[in-house]
Structure formats: structure tokens, C-alpha cells
Amino acid sequence: MYFEEGHLYHIYNQGNNKQVIFYNRENYLFFLKKIRSHLLPYCDILAYCLMPNHFHLMVHVNKLEILKMPEHTHGVTGSHPVSKTKNKKKQNINQSIGVLLRSYTRAINKQQGFSGSLFREDTKSECLTKINGINPSFFNTNQGTLINNEIPIKQYPQICFNYIHNNPVKSKLVKKPVDWEFSSAQDYYSLRNGTLINKQLTKKYLIQVL
């Protein structure tokens, strides 16, 4: 995946061979905690939707890499303190997404008694704020797509935002986007005080918020 700072991206992946990736409510919540730990250091989350066999994220990339303490380093080696700055290593957003998916896979494999890959090998990302050359294949619908040409920089973010929140409705899991617990729709309708998404930043990029 290729990312640039200061741009919006739609990130998505699904279960290998379209298999289920979330088996119960706790799995959904655990994945959201992983997103908070592994993605928020790099980006703001504008929208998300976790579906039984796939997920969608709409993010604003703020940093491509950060300094991160290796997981095995606990601060001491023998009787001598370890310099935290010296032992920190750079980790980029692609690597962090990989860690997120691998660690979640290990947890689900242990829970279900599985082995092997849970997700498809390649996680996809598409830039929403580079109008020239964009190819948002996931935006096509039977009803077509209405685009506000007066504000072109906001047209694809808006379409993606709506697409993400309408996934559960399209899959006939619920009647309204707000009825699906595992998306950011409930946050935008002020039905809960979630802290994962950045509502103020979302308003900057959208024509309307739900």
C-alpha cells in the first residue's frame, strides 16, 4: 500500500476465501482496540465499518512512520537500564497495519482452533483526495452515483463515507446504518460518545455528515 501524509484513504480487507473474521461481539470490540493501538498513532479515523467477513476504514494519514519501542524491550538488560531512545525503531503505517492483522489473526486462530491466514494477503487502500487518476471501483452501485461537482475535492470522500456506513444495510443485516453497532454511524448520530473517530476533521472533507 502507498500512503502520503495529508490525504484520505479507504483501507479494506476481507477474510481469506471470504471466511468469517468476527465470530462474536467481543471479536469486533477487540479489533477496534487494535485499530486504536496500531493506527491512531499514524492517522485519524473518519469512518469505519466492521462486517462479519470484512472491514472498511476511512482514514486521514498524519504520519508515515513513528519511533516505536520493540515489543520485547522492557527497559532493562541485566542490571543496566536500557536507553529508550536508543532502542526505539522506526515503524511505518504499512508495518503497523500488518502487525494489527497478524496479532488479531493469532487471537482468532487460538479462539477457533484454526491455523493459517485469516485475511487476504493484500490489504487494499485507495486515495480519496487525489482526484486525478482515482479509480474508486467500490463506489459503483445499481442506482448509480450522485456527485456534487461544485465541490470536487469532497465528492469521493462523501461517496466513500456513505458507502462504508451503508454496508450493513446493503448486506441486509440491518434496515438502517445506525442500527449496526460495529460502525461509526452511531457516533455521527450521537447515540454514543465514541472517541475513535475525529468528527471535526470529517466535517472538513465531507459535503454532509449523514
N, C-alpha and C positions, 0 to 999 in steps of 0.2 A: 504494500500500500504506500502511496505517495501523499504526503501531507505538507502544507505550507502554513506558517503562522498567520493568524488573522483571517482565516477562511472557515466557512461552514462545510461540514461533511456529513454525508449519510453513511453510516457504518452498519453492516448487516452480515449475518451468517445464519446457517441453519444446521440442524442435526445431520450427521453423516447418513446418507441414504434416506434423508427426511425423517430420521428417527426422533422420538420424543427426547427433549433435553430438560424439561421441567416436569417432575413427577408429582409434586405436591406444593402447597403454598410456601413451605419453608425453603424449597429449592429456589423459587422466584425471589424471595427475600434475601437469600444467601447470595444470589447472583447480583442483586442490586448493591449489596455491601461490597462485592468485588469491584463493581463499577466505581463506587465511591473511592475505594482504596487505590485502584490502578489507573483510573482515567482522570479523575478530578485534578490530580497534580499537573496534568497537561492541558486540560480543556474544560470548558463549561458545557454542561449538558442542557440542551434546549428542549429536547423531546426524547421520549423512549417508549418502547412497547415490547414487552416480553410475551411471546406466544408459545404454545406448547412445544413446537419443534423449531422455532427460530426467534431471532430478536432483531430489533431496529433501534439505532441510536442516531440522533441528530446532535452534532457537537460543534462547538467553536474552538478551534485549536489556538491555544495561547503560547505553548512552548513545545518544541520538538523533542527536547531532551532535558533531563534533570540529573542532578547528582543524587545517587541513592546508595545507602549503606547495604552491602551484601547481606542476604538473609542469615548467613551462618556466622556473621560477626556480632559478638555480644558485648564488645567494649574492652575486654581484657584478654591477654595471652599470657598465661602463667601468672606471674606477679606484676607484670608491667602493663600499664594502661595502653590501649591502642588508640592512636590518633584518629578521631572520627573523620576529619577532613582527608587525611592520607588514605583511608580505606574506602572512602566513597568512590563509586564508579558511575560513569555516565550511563544512563539508560534512556533509550528513545521511546517514543509513543508506540511504535510498532512492537518493540520488545515487550512493553508493558501490557499491550493487548494480548500478546502471546502468553505471557505469564497468567493473565486473568483467565483465559480459556483453558490452559493446561491445569491450573490449580482447581478450577471448577470441574473439569473432567475427572480428575483424580477423586474428588469428593463424590461425584455421581457414580463412578465405577465402583467405589467402595460401598456405597449405599445399595446399589443394584446388583452387585456381584458381577459386574461387567469387566471387560478389558478392551484396550484399543482406543481408537479415536471416537470422540463423541460428536465433534463438529466437523464440517467440511474443511478440507485442508486450507483453502484460501478464503480468508475473511475479506469482504469487499468494502470499498469506500469510493464514494463519488462526490466530487466537489459541487457545492450548490451555489457558490458565489463567483464562479468564473463562467460568465455567460457564453463566451466564445468557445466552441468545441465541446460543450457539455452534452452528454448523451444519457439522460435520465430514463433508462429503459423501464424502470419500475413505476413510472408515472402514467403509463398508458392504461386507460380504463375503457369499459364498454360504452360509458357515457361521454367519453372524450374529456378533454382538459380545458378549463377556462383559465386564461392567463390575463393578468392585469398588465397590459403593455405600457401603461403610463408610468409604472414603477418597475422596470425590467429587472433591477437588481434584487427585487423581492419576490419575483414570480416563482422561481424554483424552490426557494426556502419555504414559501407558503404551500406549494403543492406537496412538498415532502412532509411538512408538518401535518397537513391534513391526511395524507396517505398513511403515515405512521399511526395516527390515532384511530383511523377507520379500519385498521387491520382486523380487530376482533369482530367488528360488525360484518365485514366482508366475508369472514370465515364462519359467520352465523353462531358465534359464541355468545354474543350479547346483541341487544337491539340498538343500543346507543353507545358511543365511545366511552362515555362517562361511567357506564356500568362495568367496565373491565378494570379490575383492581390494579393490574400489573402494567399500567401505562401512566404517562404523565397527565392524561386528560383530567383526572380527578383533581390534580393540583391546579390546573388552569381554571377549573370550575369552583375553586376554593372549597372543595369538600374535605380537604385535609391540608395540613401545613407541612408538606414535604420540603426538604432542604436540598434535594439532589439537583433540581433544575434551577436555572437562572432566568426568572421571568422577565426581569428588566432588560436583559440582553436580547431576549426573544422579541420583545416589542420593537427593538431597533431593526430587526431583519424581516418582520412579517407585515403584511398588509392588515391582517386582523388576527387576533388570538382567539380561536374557537368562536 
